[in-house]
Amino acid sequence: MSLRHFARLAVLAAGLVLVPLATAFAQSGVTRIIIGVPAGGAIDPYARMIADHMAKTLGHPFIVENKVGASGNVAAQYIADQPADGSMIWLGTQAFVEILPNVFKNSRWSIDSFHPIIRGVEAPLVFIVHPGVPATTFTEFLAWAKQNKGKLSYSSYQAGTPAHFLGFQMNEKFGLDLTHVPSGGSGLQANALLGGHAQFGFAQVNSTFTLVQSGKLRALGTTGNKRDRSLPDVPTFAELGYPEFTAKVWFGLLVKEGTPPDTLKRLTDAAIAAHADPEIRKKLEAQGFDVVAQTGPQLKSEIREQTARWGRLVQASGWSVEDRGSTK
């Protein structure tokens, strides 16, 4: 064999292993899980439990990083601008993935920019009132709110979330003339409700159920299709005669579309293992989550369907970045 022929074979062999080596390199470094909201809310405990387990499974560090801005849009765009090598995971939620595309009309990313790995956990929202509100049932709340029409505001854990638009839907349905006051995260909303700075609103079960159980806050209804095991005495809105308020929020993991198949499989297998771990499931369920661990190609189509549903509410509310004139 001539030296020139040998050199050509060597170049060809190097080309054949280049992609696998690049993938292995990406997966042997540090994987970052990016969250689009401040630390301290309902997302953080989930993210850190899953990250720790996946780190042990894959044998390299996972870092949870909060990249805050524009109701989560900054985090989504940041990941969409990075290489599709699996070194960065987006911790997606119903608000980030299904609602944001309807709000930020000029975004350079869409669901087509991402590949859903897993829908990890889901939970209903709970309609919470401060004990100073003279109501122990939703019917009593409506009577009080109508008597104070134009004087009240409703809280959400962040603008552009299901809590925001369910509140808008309630306002429109019952003609309450409420003002929307968003918080900077689910933990901050719980503190605002606890301190009486906000009197009522749709909130994360994870952030509020212990406060309800202790009597510091009062729950009048949940948005699940059945009663939540954390709040078994609280009726669903469907039971109250308002099935249109049925909704669940979810947390899950996504990577940039185009991530190599072998990397995608490793991440998916590690995510499935994390959600299947009995100790993690026990901890998540104790925090009010249902562990669903849904994977597969149908995830993206389901996300598209729900995006259309929330889009109708966003359009009806007139709330979008273009209307407000800012993406900050």
N, C-alpha and C positions, 0 to 999 in steps of 0.2 A: 504493500500500500504506500502510495506517495505521501510525502509530508503535506502537500496541498490537499489531497483527498481526506487525510486524517483531520486536518483543521476544519474542513467543511462539516464532517461528521460531529466534531466537538461542538461547533456552533449550533448545529441542529439539535443535539442533545440538550444543550443549555436552554434553547428555546422551549423545548418540551417540558422542562421542569420549572421554568420561570414563574408561571402562574401559581402552581402549588406552593412554591417556596414563598412567593409574595403573600399568599393566604396564610401560610403557617407563621410567617413573620408577624403579620397583623394580629393573629390570634395569640401569639406568645408575648405580646406587649401588654398594654393596659387598655381595658375596655371602659369607656365612659358612658354612664347612663345619664342622659340629659333631661332635666325637669324644668318646665317653663314657669313655675311659680316659686315663691319664697319658701324656705325651709320652715317646718313646724306645723304643716297642715296634715291632711289625711293621707296624702301621697307618700310622704317621707318614710313612714314605717314599712309600708309595702315595698318601696323601692330598695330600701337597705336590706330587708330580709331576703329578697330575691337576688340582689346583687351579691350578698355574702355567699349564698348557696351556689350560685353560678360560678363564682370565683373558685370555690373548692372543686367543683366538678371539672372545670376547664384548666385549672392549675395556673391561673395568672390573675393579677389584681383587677378588681372592678371598682371604679370610683363613681359615686353619685354626685352629680354637679347640678346646682340650681342656676339656670341661665334665664333671668327674669326680664320681661318686657313685652309690651303690646299684648297683654292677656295670653301669653304663651306663643305668640307668633314669632318672636325673636328666636326662641329655641328651635322651632320647626324649620325656619329658614336657615339657621346656622347649620343644622345637620344636613339639610338638602344641598348646601353648598360644599360639603365635605366629600372626600373620596368614598366610593361604595366598597369599603374593605371590611366592614363588620366591626371596626374598632370603636364605633359610636352607635349607641342605641337611644332611641327616643322613647321616653316613658309617655305614651299617649293616653289620653283620657277621652271620654265622650265629648267634653267641651273642646279640647284641642283639635281632635281629629274630625268630628262631625259638625261642629258649630263654627269654628274659626274660618273655614273656607267660605262660609256664607257672609261673614262679617268683613274680612279683609279682601275686598274685591280685587285689589291690585297685587296680591301676593304672587310671588314667583314660584310657589310650591303648591301642590295639590296632593290628594291621596295617591295619585299615580307616581308621586315622587318617592313613595314609601312602600315597603313590603311588611304587612302585619305578621309578626311572629306568633303572638299569643294574646288572646283576651284573657287576662289573668283572673281578675276578681270583679264582682259587680255588687251594687247595693242600691236600695231605693234612697230617695231623699225623704226628709221628715219636715213637716211644717211645724215650726217652733214658735212659741210666744213667750215673752217675759212674764213672770208671775204677776206683774203689775197690770197686765191686760185682763179685764174682767170677763174672762171666758174660760170654760173648762171643756167646751165642745166646739167643733167647727161652726155649727149653727149659731151658737152664742157669739162666736168671733165675728161672723158675718153681720149679725144684728148690730154689734158694737161698731164695726168698721163703717157700716152705712150711716150710723148716727153721727160719725165723725168724718164724713166724706170731705175730701180736700185737705184734711189736716194731718194725714198719716203718711208714713213711708214704709216700704218693705226692704228688707235686707237680702243680699245675696253674698255668697262667698267670693265672687268675682264677676265682673261684667263679662258678658258673652258666654255664660255657663247655663246649664239647665236650670239652676236656681234663679237666674236672672229671667229667663224666658217663661218658666212656669209661673213666676210672680207676675210677669206681664199678662200671661194668659188668665190668671185669676183676677187681676185688675180689670181686664176687658170684660170677662164673663159676668162679673157681679157689679160692674160700674162703680168701683170704689174710689177712683180718682187718687191713686197712690203715687208717690214719688219713689223711684228706685235709688237706693243708696248701696253701692257695692263695697265689699271689703277687699282686702288684699290677699285673702286666702281663707281656707275653712277654719283654721285655728283663730285667726283674727275675727272672723264672723262670730264664732262661739263666744269669744271674749266680749264682743260688742253686745251680744244678746244677754250675756251674763251680767254685764255692767249696766244694762238698761239703756245703752246708747242706741241700740236698735230694739224695737219692740216685737218684731215678728219677721219671719221669712222662711224660705225653704233652705234647709241646711243638710250637711253630710251627717249621716247616722254616726259614722266613725268619730266625729268631732264632738258630738252632743249627747250620745245616749247615756253616758255616765252622769251627766248633768241633769238629764231627765229623770233617771232612776233615783238620784239624790233629792229631787224636788226643787232644784235650783232653776230649772227651766221646765216648760210644759209643752208636751207634744200633742197635737190635735189630729194629725193624719199622716200617713206615709204614702209614697208614690209607687210602691210595689204592687205586683199582681196578687200577692198574698201577704198576710201579716208578717212583719219582720220578727225573727226570733229574739232579737235584742230588745224589742219593744212589743211584747205579745199583747198588751192591753190597748194598744193604739190601733184604731181601725185604718184600713186603706181608704183612699179617696174613692175607689170603686165601690166599697161598702157604703160609703156616705152618699152614693148616687152620682159621683163625678168621675167616671172612668177615663175621661179625656186627660186627667192629671196623672195617669199611669206612666211611669218612666223610671229607668234605672241608669245610674252612672256606672262607668266601668274604667278600670285601669288595665293597661297592657303594654306590650313591648313591640316596637317597630324598628326596622332598619331601612337604610336607603335602598331603593329599588336598584337592582343590578349587583347586589352583593353576591359573590361567588357561591354556587350551590353547596359546595362542601362546607364553607363557613356558615352559611345559612342553616344547614342541617345541624352543625355542632351547637350553634346558639339555640336553635329550637329544641333540640334534645335536652340541653342544659336547663332551659326554661321550663320544659315539661317536668323534669326531675325536681326542680325547685318547688313547683306548685303541688307535686305529688307527695312531698315530704310530710309525714304525719305531724311533726312538730310545727312546721310552718303553717300547715292548714289549720291546726288548732289555734295558733296565735292570730291568724287572719280572721278566723270565724269569731274569736273572742272580741275582735275589734269591730264586728258588725258586717264583715264581708262574706259573700258567698264565693267560694273558689270554683270557677267554671273551667279554667284552663282550656279554652277553646282554641284550636289551631285549624289550619287548612285554608285552601284557596277561597272558600265561601266567605271568609272574614271580610275581604275587601268589598265584595258585592253587598254584604249586610251593612257595612259602613256607608256605602253610597246611598242605600235606601234610607238610612237614618239621617244622612246629611240632607236629603230632600225634605224630610219631615221637619227638621229644625229650621231649614231654610224658609219654610212657609211662615214660621213664627218670627224669625228674624225680619223677614220682609214686612210682616204685619206690624211689627214694633217700630219699623223705620230706623232701627239702630244698626249703623254700620260705620266703619272707619271713614268712608267717603263722606257720609252725612255729617260726621263730627269734624271732618276736616283735618284729622291728624292720625298718624300711625304711632305716635309716641306712647 
